[in-house]
Amino acid sequence: EVKSPVLLLWGERDAFLEQDMAEACRLYIRNHFRLNIISGASHWLQQDQPDIVNTLIWTFIKEGEGRKNYRNL
């Protein structure tokens, strides 16, 4: 059970892990969960689509500024 906000990035063409595994992760997240499927990316999405991955991570971090601190939940 995860209580902190979670950003899960998944490659659309991931040949190693099935996409429904990403959807199943949602069951274990109590708070904010965001799943982004990266178009055209493999399991190594940070290498396939670095600009998109970096933008999504940065946006997620910036959106979390000012949120409640989840460490004590």
N, C-alpha and C positions, 0 to 999 in steps of 0.2 A: 504494500500500500504506500503510494507516494503522495505526499501532501503539498509539495512545492510545485510551482508552475512548471510545465514541461513543454518543450518544443521538440517534436520528433520530425526529422527530415528523412525522407525515403526516396530512393531512386526508382523512377517508373520502370526502368529496365533492369532492376536488380535480379540477377539470375541465381543469387545465393540464398536469399530469403524471400518468402512469399508475402505479398502485400497485405493479405488478411492478418498476418502476424502484427503488422503495424496497427491495424484497427483494433485488434485484441488488447493491445497495450492500454487502451482507453479504460478498460475495466479496472485497472489498478491505480488510476489517477483520481484523487479526491477533489482536486481543485482544477485550475485552468490547464487545459490540454489543447495543444494545437498540432495537428498533423499536416505537413506539407509534402505532397508528392511532387518530386522534381522531374519535370518532363525531359525525356531524353537522357536521363542520368542512370548510370549503373549502380552497383553496390558502392562504388567509389565516387559518390556524387560530389564530394568536395574537390575532386580533381576534374570531373567531367563538367561541372557547372559552378566554378568557384565564385563568380560574381553574384550569382543568385543565392548560393548558400550563405555567403558573407552578408548580403543584404538582409536575408531572412533572420539570421542570428542577431545582427545589430538591431533590427526593428524589434525583435522580441525582447531584447535587453532594455531598449529605450522605453518600450511600453510598460515594462515592469517597474521602472523607476517610480518611487512614491507609493508602491503597493505595500501592503502589510508585510512585515518580516515573517516568513514561514518557518524559521528555525525552531520556534517554540511550540509548534502545533503538535 
